[in-house]
Amino acid sequence: MSEAFFHSLLLVAWFALAAIIAPFLLFVSAPYGRHARAGWGPRMNGTAGWVLMEAVSPLSMAFLFAVGTHENAVAVAFLAMWLLHYVHRSFIFPFRRRGGAADMPIAIVLMGVAFNVGNGYLNGRWLFTLGPAYDLAWLCDPRFIVGLALFLAGFAVNLHSDHVLFSLRAPGETGYKIPQKGFHRLVSSPNYLGEIMEWFGFALATWSLSGLSFAVWTAANLAPRAFTHHKWYKATFKDYPRSRKALVPFVW
Ligand SMILES: NC(=O)c1ccc[n+]([C@@H]2O[C@H](COP(=O)([O-])OP(=O)(O)OC[C@H]3O[C@@H](n4cnc5c(N)ncnc54)[C@H](OP(=O)(O)O)[C@@H]3O)[C@@H](O)[C@H]2O)c1
């Protein structure tokens, strides 16, 4: 079997898995953070687990770039977008969380590693070797420009919204409060909204099915969790703002 054929098969499986996982996650939320619960096997330190699980992404992408055949400025731009998000997500975000060292199931860490290996391979191998090489004119193409703008806007929304959440807790605190700042005034999970915007922006900027598969996966994973968070907020806080939506401002 050629590698290109293997890549296509994996891509189809990736889309199919996302379609299966989304309805499943509406009923079974991933057991970390406020939805942590017993029965998911042995656990490990949450910060170490987060770094381990996410570091696979920037490392695999950097490796696939280094061994790839497309190394012009467009490839560098794609790598830079990926690393901008993932260096933060892997090595800065976990240390900024407050109360984030709570244990997490090793099973969740392993699932995260497996996802990031597959996702890194699908994107990195396509963009840097198997897909067509982009010529430099791509940097002026409207799809690249709009995609990059959407990616950066999503990154800013994600970063700011996570920052608002961190600032709700004093060092050592672990409880939950109602976030009242920034995009939290509109939706319960603006950090997830920002993340989804980022990866749809990346899909547009790369104009690739691999990028689209990641965007679809992100939405399949985070939209049900946003819904579960929203339900949890409304059940936990009687004074939770009634006009606030789960994920999409003014809509849902
Ligand atoms: N691409 C993907 O598929 C994907 C998947 C998962 C996560 N992510 C990203 O990873 C980041 C973290 O995800 P997450 O699921 O942990 O997000 P989250 O549930 O919103 O929690 C983010 C952080 O804020 C704290 N927090 C949340 N709500 C709070 C409240 N009301 N009061 C006080 N503290 C609060 C959490 O503490 P606790 O941990 O104690 O709850 C956690 O440290 C997000 O930016 C998300 O977009 C991406």
Ligand as a Chemical Component Dictionary entry (heavy atoms), coordinates in Angstrom:
data_LIG
# 
_chem_comp.id                   LIG 
_chem_comp.type                 NON-POLYMER 
_chem_comp.pdbx_formal_charge   0 
_chem_comp.three_letter_code    LIG 
# 
loop_
_chem_comp_atom.comp_id 
_chem_comp_atom.atom_id 
_chem_comp_atom.alt_atom_id 
_chem_comp_atom.type_symbol 
_chem_comp_atom.charge 
_chem_comp_atom.model_Cartn_x 
_chem_comp_atom.model_Cartn_y 
_chem_comp_atom.model_Cartn_z 
_chem_comp_atom.pdbx_ordinal 
LIG N1  N1  N 0  -8.824  21.059 20.126 1  
LIG C1  C1  C 0  -9.527  20.355 21.004 2  
LIG O1  O1  O 0  -10.225 19.414 20.604 3  
LIG C2  C2  C 0  -9.481  20.677 22.475 4  
LIG C3  C3  C 0  -9.925  19.722 23.398 5  
LIG C4  C4  C 0  -9.925  20.055 24.754 6  
LIG C5  C5  C 0  -9.488  21.294 25.166 7  
LIG N2  N2  N 1  -9.030  22.192 24.262 8  
LIG C6  C6  C 0  -8.602  23.533 24.712 9  
LIG O2  O2  O 0  -7.908  23.440 25.929 10 
LIG C7  C7  C 0  -8.275  24.491 26.817 11 
LIG C8  C8  C 0  -8.793  23.930 28.152 12 
LIG O3  O3  O 0  -9.888  23.077 27.928 13 
LIG P1  P1  P 0  -10.836 22.675 29.150 14 
LIG O4  O4  O 0  -11.779 21.643 28.603 15 
LIG O5  O5  O -1 -10.020 22.378 30.362 16 
LIG O6  O6  O 0  -11.593 24.088 29.370 17 
LIG P2  P2  P 0  -12.497 24.595 30.602 18 
LIG O7  O7  O 0  -13.344 23.509 31.128 19 
LIG O8  O8  O 0  -13.174 25.839 30.117 20 
LIG O9  O9  O 0  -11.417 24.976 31.732 21 
LIG C9  C9  C 0  -10.332 25.839 31.475 22 
LIG C10 C10 C 0  -9.645  26.183 32.791 23 
LIG O10 O10 O 0  -10.413 27.131 33.528 24 
LIG C11 C11 C 0  -10.877 26.578 34.767 25 
LIG N3  N3  N 0  -12.299 26.964 34.859 26 
LIG C12 C12 C 0  -13.258 26.707 33.948 27 
LIG N4  N4  N 0  -14.432 27.247 34.317 28 
LIG C13 C13 C 0  -14.219 27.860 35.509 29 
LIG C14 C14 C 0  -15.063 28.589 36.407 30 
LIG N5  N5  N 0  -16.346 28.820 36.121 31 
LIG N6  N6  N 0  -14.537 29.056 37.560 32 
LIG C15 C15 C 0  -13.203 28.847 37.838 33 
LIG N7  N7  N 0  -12.357 28.177 37.015 34 
LIG C16 C16 C 0  -12.846 27.676 35.865 35 
LIG C17 C17 C 0  -10.706 25.074 34.646 36 
LIG O11 O11 O 0  -10.517 24.467 35.905 37 
LIG P3  P3  P 0  -10.836 22.874 36.140 38 
LIG O12 O12 O 0  -9.823  22.155 35.264 39 
LIG O13 O13 O 0  -10.629 22.698 37.586 40 
LIG O14 O14 O 0  -12.242 22.636 35.660 41 
LIG C18 C18 C 0  -9.474  24.997 33.732 42 
LIG O15 O15 O 0  -8.299  25.208 34.478 43 
LIG C19 C19 C 0  -9.320  25.346 26.091 44 
LIG O16 O16 O 0  -8.685  26.478 25.555 45 
LIG C20 C20 C 0  -9.811  24.437 24.981 46 
LIG O17 O17 O 0  -10.193 25.166 23.854 47 
LIG C21 C21 C 0  -9.003  21.897 22.930 48 
# 
loop_
_chem_comp_bond.comp_id 
_chem_comp_bond.atom_id_1 
_chem_comp_bond.atom_id_2 
_chem_comp_bond.value_order 
_chem_comp_bond.pdbx_ordinal 
LIG N1  C1  SING 1  
LIG C1  O1  DOUB 2  
LIG C1  C2  SING 3  
LIG C2  C3  SING 4  
LIG C2  C21 DOUB 5  
LIG C3  C4  DOUB 6  
LIG C4  C5  SING 7  
LIG C5  N2  DOUB 8  
LIG N2  C6  SING 9  
LIG N2  C21 SING 10 
LIG C6  O2  SING 11 
LIG C6  C20 SING 12 
LIG O2  C7  SING 13 
LIG C7  C8  SING 14 
LIG C7  C19 SING 15 
LIG C8  O3  SING 16 
LIG O3  P1  SING 17 
LIG P1  O4  DOUB 18 
LIG P1  O5  SING 19 
LIG P1  O6  SING 20 
LIG O6  P2  SING 21 
LIG P2  O7  DOUB 22 
LIG P2  O8  SING 23 
LIG P2  O9  SING 24 
LIG O9  C9  SING 25 
LIG C9  C10 SING 26 
LIG C10 O10 SING 27 
LIG C10 C18 SING 28 
LIG O10 C11 SING 29 
LIG C11 N3  SING 30 
LIG C11 C17 SING 31 
LIG N3  C12 SING 32 
LIG N3  C16 SING 33 
LIG C12 N4  DOUB 34 
LIG N4  C13 SING 35 
LIG C13 C14 SING 36 
LIG C13 C16 DOUB 37 
LIG C14 N5  SING 38 
LIG C14 N6  DOUB 39 
LIG N6  C15 SING 40 
LIG C15 N7  DOUB 41 
LIG N7  C16 SING 42 
LIG C17 O11 SING 43 
LIG C17 C18 SING 44 
LIG O11 P3  SING 45 
LIG P3  O12 DOUB 46 
LIG P3  O13 SING 47 
LIG P3  O14 SING 48 
LIG C18 O15 SING 49 
LIG C19 O16 SING 50 
LIG C19 C20 SING 51 
LIG C20 O17 SING 52 
# 
